[in-house]
């Protein structure tokens, strides 16, 4: 049973709403008659949803109370008001309410708005939990990769020192180093395969949904970091074409992955014109100027 808090300074409205909500199976955990009462009552009762009147003691007092409740308690709010002026609605949107009911309202309007709001809040919360879980997995995997890299680096240094001290065993050590490099390449291939299988599908699902600006930024950071980790192509390209700048190599990686110019600009935090400039520069340095060859096709053909 969902628990609802009513905030309105009109006794008739609060009585009607309480009777309606109770009749359809909701639990009314409290009724506040001012914005000052609303915040502490929300802290105490912790409702699933709040029906908040915009105008009470003063103009927009309901909006201010809703903002405090959102910042402190993250409880969804549906605004109720007898006014629909564009300026008022615009100000109310800043709080990101899950609904807006105009007085006088019908019973089915109230119940429908509540059901939709609760469902949307549930979906948003599940997406956030999925995002947090993915971020945690990524950080854990990143720490594992760093640890593995440091271990390999330390062992390579030990081998170099030992080679100088034991020249007579040079042939054996050479075989061990070659084997170690093979293991490193195998590790890179396994990491790449695991990321493509275990991470990319969830990134695509997140990308297909209506994310908030903050969530979009996190998603772009995740995609950018994954591209750096899972692209052995990056090393091969930089070795073969030593004249490329770091930014050109970064753009080349995202072009190879099929990203558009606009998407690349968002991921590497630059302008569309800057990305277009780097793409033209890449074509010059890769000897593709005045040729019909597709840049992405060319990059994908690299070893």
TANOR-V288590 format. One record per residue. N is the residue number from 1. RES is the residue in three letters. PSI is psi in radians with two decimals (none if undefined). Layout:
# TANOR-V288590
N|RES|PSI + N|RES|PSI
This chain:
# TANOR-V288590
1|UNK|2.15 + 2|UNK|2.46 + 3|UNK|2.26 + 4|UNK|2.41 + 5|UNK|2.30 + 6|UNK|2.29 + 7|UNK|1.91 + 8|UNK|2.47 + 9|UNK|0.05 + 10|UNK|2.03 + 11|UNK|-0.67 + 12|UNK|-0.78 + 13|UNK|-0.80 + 14|UNK|-0.66 + 15|UNK|-0.76 + 16|UNK|-0.79 + 17|UNK|-0.73 + 18|UNK|-0.74 + 19|UNK|-0.76 + 20|UNK|-0.86 + 21|UNK|-0.70 + 22|UNK|-0.67 + 23|UNK|-0.46 + 24|UNK|0.17 + 25|UNK|0.09 + 26|UNK|2.75 + 27|UNK|2.06 + 28|UNK|1.91 + 29|UNK|-0.16 + 30|UNK|2.81 + 31|UNK|2.12 + 32|UNK|2.45 + 33|UNK|0.17 + 34|UNK|2.82 + 35|UNK|-0.52 + 36|UNK|-0.63 + 37|UNK|-0.51 + 38|UNK|-0.82 + 39|UNK|-0.93 + 40|UNK|-0.57 + 41|UNK|-0.62 + 42|UNK|-0.69 + 43|UNK|-0.71 + 44|UNK|-0.77 + 45|UNK|-0.44 + 46|UNK|1.12 + 47|UNK|2.90 + 48|UNK|-0.43 + 49|UNK|2.63 + 50|UNK|2.27 + 51|UNK|1.97 + 52|UNK|2.13 + 53|UNK|2.41 + 54|UNK|-0.83 + 55|UNK|2.10 + 56|UNK|-1.84 + 57|UNK|-0.58 + 58|UNK|2.94 + 59|UNK|2.33 + 60|UNK|0.25 + 61|UNK|-0.57 + 62|UNK|-0.64 + 63|UNK|-0.76 + 64|UNK|-0.74 + 65|UNK|-0.72 + 66|UNK|-0.66 + 67|UNK|-0.74 + 68|UNK|-0.74 + 69|UNK|-0.71 + 70|UNK|-0.81 + 71|UNK|-0.67 + 72|UNK|-0.69 + 73|UNK|-0.26 + 74|UNK|0.85 + 75|UNK|2.25 + 76|UNK|2.61 + 77|UNK|2.44 + 78|UNK|2.16 + 79|UNK|2.51 + 80|UNK|2.41 + 81|UNK|2.72 + 82|UNK|0.12 + 83|UNK|2.58 + 84|UNK|0.44 + 85|UNK|2.52 + 86|UNK|-0.69 + 87|UNK|-0.71 + 88|UNK|-0.80 + 89|UNK|-0.70 + 90|UNK|-0.72 + 91|UNK|-0.67 + 92|UNK|-0.57 + 93|UNK|-0.47 + 94|UNK|-0.43 + 95|UNK|-0.18 + 96|UNK|1.01 + 97|UNK|2.81 + 98|UNK|0.16 + 99|UNK|2.88 + 100|UNK|1.93 + 101|UNK|2.28 + 102|UNK|2.34 + 103|UNK|2.52 + 104|UNK|2.52 + 105|UNK|2.74 + 106|UNK|2.74 + 107|UNK|-0.74 + 108|UNK|-0.50 + 109|UNK|-0.73 + 110|UNK|-0.89 + 111|UNK|-0.69 + 112|UNK|-0.78 + 113|UNK|-0.69 + 114|UNK|-0.80 + 115|UNK|-0.77 + 116|UNK|-0.76 + 117|UNK|-0.79 + 118|UNK|-0.68 + 119|UNK|-0.78 + 120|UNK|-0.72 + 121|UNK|-0.68 + 122|UNK|-0.78 + 123|UNK|-0.79 + 124|UNK|-0.70 + 125|UNK|-0.69 + 126|UNK|-0.67 + 127|UNK|-0.72 + 128|UNK|-0.72 + 129|UNK|-0.70 + 130|UNK|-0.72 + 131|UNK|-0.78 + 132|UNK|-0.69 + 133|UNK|-0.75 + 134|UNK|-0.72 + 135|UNK|-0.70 + 136|UNK|-0.77 + 137|UNK|-0.71 + 138|UNK|-0.78 + 139|UNK|-0.70 + 140|UNK|-0.78 + 141|UNK|-0.67 + 142|UNK|-0.71 + 143|UNK|-0.67 + 144|UNK|-0.74 + 145|UNK|-0.73 + 146|UNK|-0.75 + 147|UNK|-0.75 + 148|UNK|-0.73 + 149|UNK|-0.77 + 150|UNK|-0.67 + 151|UNK|-0.79 + 152|UNK|-0.75 + 153|UNK|-0.76 + 154|UNK|-0.73 + 155|UNK|-0.66 + 156|UNK|-0.72 + 157|UNK|-0.70 + 158|UNK|-0.69 + 159|UNK|-0.66 + 160|UNK|-0.77 + 161|UNK|-0.74 + 162|UNK|-0.57 + 163|UNK|-0.73 + 164|UNK|-0.66 + 165|UNK|-0.56 + 166|UNK|1.28 + 167|UNK|-0.51 + 168|UNK|-0.34 + 169|UNK|0.35 + 170|UNK|-0.70 + 171|UNK|-0.73 + 172|UNK|-0.74 + 173|UNK|-0.63 + 174|UNK|-0.71 + 175|UNK|-0.72 + 176|UNK|-0.71 + 177|UNK|-0.75 + 178|UNK|-0.69 + 179|UNK|-0.67 + 180|UNK|-0.70 + 181|UNK|-0.66 + 182|UNK|-0.72 + 183|UNK|-0.67 + 184|UNK|-0.77 + 185|UNK|-0.68 + 186|UNK|-0.70 + 187|UNK|-0.75 + 188|UNK|-0.73 + 189|UNK|-0.70 + 190|UNK|-0.74 + 191|UNK|-0.79 + 192|UNK|-0.80 + 193|UNK|-0.72 + 194|UNK|-0.72 + 195|UNK|-0.78 + 196|UNK|-0.60 + 197|UNK|-0.74 + 198|UNK|-0.36 + 199|UNK|-0.86 + 200|UNK|-0.74 + 201|UNK|-0.67 + 202|UNK|-0.59 + 203|UNK|-0.72 + 204|UNK|-0.72 + 205|UNK|-0.73 + 206|UNK|-0.71 + 207|UNK|-0.49 + 208|UNK|-0.11 + 209|UNK|2.89 + 210|UNK|1.59 + 211|UNK|2.73 + 212|UNK|2.86 + 213|UNK|-0.71 + 214|UNK|-0.75 + 215|UNK|-0.64 + 216|UNK|-0.70 + 217|UNK|-0.79 + 218|UNK|-0.72 + 219|UNK|-0.71 + 220|UNK|-0.67 + 221|UNK|-0.76 + 222|UNK|-0.81 + 223|UNK|-0.71 + 224|UNK|-0.79 + 225|UNK|-0.71 + 226|UNK|-0.66 + 227|UNK|-0.69 + 228|UNK|-0.67 + 229|UNK|-0.69 + 230|UNK|0.40 + 231|UNK|1.41 + 232|UNK|-0.36 + 233|UNK|-0.61 + 234|UNK|-0.75 + 235|UNK|-0.77 + 236|UNK|-0.72 + 237|UNK|-0.78 + 238|UNK|-0.60 + 239|UNK|-0.66 + 240|UNK|-0.63 + 241|UNK|1.45 + 242|UNK|-0.24 + 243|UNK|-0.08 + 244|UNK|2.47 + 245|UNK|2.80 + 246|UNK|-0.68 + 247|UNK|-0.64 + 248|UNK|-0.68 + 249|UNK|-0.71 + 250|UNK|-0.77 + 251|UNK|-0.70 + 252|UNK|-0.69 + 253|UNK|-0.80 + 254|UNK|-0.56 + 255|UNK|-0.78 + 256|UNK|-0.60 + 257|UNK|0.00 + 258|UNK|0.23 + 259|UNK|2.51 + 260|UNK|2.91 + 261|UNK|-0.74 + 262|UNK|-0.74 + 263|UNK|-0.71 + 264|UNK|-0.73 + 265|UNK|-0.70 + 266|UNK|-0.71 + 267|UNK|-0.76 + 268|UNK|0.15 + 269|UNK|1.02 + 270|UNK|-3.04 + 271|UNK|2.81 + 272|UNK|-0.70 + 273|UNK|-0.64 + 274|UNK|-0.73 + 275|UNK|-0.74 + 276|UNK|-0.69 + 277|UNK|-0.80 + 278|UNK|-0.62 + 279|UNK|-0.76 + 280|UNK|-0.73 + 281|UNK|-0.69 + 282|UNK|-0.77 + 283|UNK|-0.68 + 284|UNK|-0.86 + 285|UNK|-0.41 + 286|UNK|0.19 + 287|UNK|0.70 + 288|UNK|0.02 + 289|UNK|2.37 + 290|UNK|0.35 + 291|UNK|2.69 + 292|UNK|-0.04 + 293|UNK|2.38 + 294|UNK|2.29 + 295|UNK|-0.79 + 296|UNK|-0.73 + 297|UNK|-0.72 + 298|UNK|-0.78 + 299|UNK|-0.66 + 300|UNK|-0.41 + 301|UNK|-0.21 + 302|UNK|2.56 + 303|UNK|none
